[in-house]
Amino acid sequence: MKPQPFDLALAKRIWILFWIVGSLWINTASVDAHRVNIFARVEGDTVHVESKFSSGRRVHTGKITVSDTTGTELLRGTTDENGQFSFKVPQKTDLKIVLEAGTGHRAEWTIPAAEFALSAAGEKPVRKKESKVKNVIIGMGFIFGLTAIIAYIRNRRKKQ
């Protein structure tokens, strides 16, 4: 039985796909290095905002803008040396907090109006956390699935 020649077109496609996925993965990691994070919590009638870069460094003198759902600006302020800012709740509606930390670093946090009622009652809202393990398993399943499809196609072509 004569061995089948290797399909160069398929190998070339797989190689190109490998490089595209690899370059997207590398570019995504470099973008996260410059991300700024903002967190806000409600305690009574006061909102406490904390901000830091993804490296862990605190945001000094970051500009904070608080607006309602219609986009009306309610107040402005700046973060202190520890990256913190606190303010009294201007309206008990949904609040959008925007942090601008300079050179394109921007983050947003939305506080729903229901959180003010929970805070007044002494209850803390439960935030849904994403499972990183779940995301890794989904990614690996995707890779194995693509590998299985490619193997199936190659096997089918060999039989023909």
N, C-alpha and C positions, 0 to 999 in steps of 0.2 A: 504494500500500500504506500503510495507516494504522499509525503507530508505536504500539508496545505501551506501555501505561501502566507507570510504574515501580512495582515491588512494594514498597510502604512497609513491609509486615510483615517482609519479609526484610531490608530496610535497617535496620529497628529492631533486629532480632535481631543483626545484624552489629555494630551500634553498641554494644549492650549487652555483647556478647562482648568487643569491643575494650576497653571500660572495665573489665570484670572482670579480664581478663588484665593490663591495665596496672596496676590497683591491686594485684594479687597480686605483680607484679614489683617495684613500689615498696616494698611492705611487706617483701618478702624482703631487699632491699638494706639496709633499716634494721635488720633483725635481725642481719645479719652484722657490723654496726659494733660490736656489744657482745659478740661472741663471745670466749671465752677458749680458747687452744690449749694442749695438753700433748703433749710428746714424751718418750719414754723409750728408752734404749738400754742394752744389757748389755755390760759389759766385765769379763770374768773372773767374779768372784763379787759384783760391785758393779753396782747399777742407778743410772744417772744420769738425772734427770728435769729437763726444762727447760719453762718455762711463760711465756706472754706473751699479751697481748690482741691482737686482730686489728689494732689500730693500731700494733703493734710495741712498745708499752710493756711492760716486764717486770712480772710479778706479784710484789709484795712481800708477805711474810708470808701466803702462800696456804696453806690447810690441806690437807695430803696424807694420804690414808688408803690403806693397802695391805691388800688382802684376797685370800683364795684363791677358788676357784670356788664353794665352798659358802657364801660370804659371811662367813666367819670373819675378823675383823679381825686382821691380823698385826702391824702397826705404824702409828704416826702420826708426823707431823712437819710442819714449816713450811718454805716456800721462803725463800731468803735475798734480799738486795737485788737480785741478778741474776736472780731467778726460778728458781733452781736448787735441787735437793735430791738428795742421794745416800744410798744405804743398801746394806748388805750383804744378799744374798738370804737371806730367812728360811727359805724352803722352795723346792725346785726343782719347783714345780707351776705351773700357770697363775696368774699374778698379775694382779689388777685394781687399777689405780692411779686414784684419784679425787682431783681437785683442786677445792676450793671456794675461789673468789676473792672471795666476798662479793657481796651484792646480787643473788643469783640466778645468778651466773656459776659454771658447773660444767662440768667436762670429765672424760672418762674415757680410759684407755689400758689395753689388755690386752697382757700379755707372755705368749706361749705357752711351755710348758715346754721345747719343742724349741729355743727360742732360747738357753737356758742351756747346752745340750749343744753347740750351734754355737759359742757364745762360748768355751767351754772348749777346743774344738778349734782356735780361732783363726780360724774362718770367720765371715763376716758374712752374716746373712740378707738376702735380696733382697725388698724390699717392692714390691708392685705399685702403680704410680702411675697415676692416672686421667689420661686425655688431655683437656685442656680444649678443644683444637681439635676433637676427636671430638664432644664434647658440643655445641659450637656448630654443627657441621654437622648433627647430629641435630635440634637445635632449628629450624634453618632449613628442613630437609626437612619437618618437621612443619608449619611455617607455610605452605610452598609447597603441601603436600598438602591442607591445609584450604582454601587459596585455590582450588586446582584443583577440589575437590569443590563448593564454593560456585558457581564459574563453570559447572560442569557442570549443577548444579541449575537455575541461572538460565537457561542456554541451553535446557534441556529444557522449561522452562515457557514460554519464548518461542515454541517450535515448536508447542506445544499451543494 
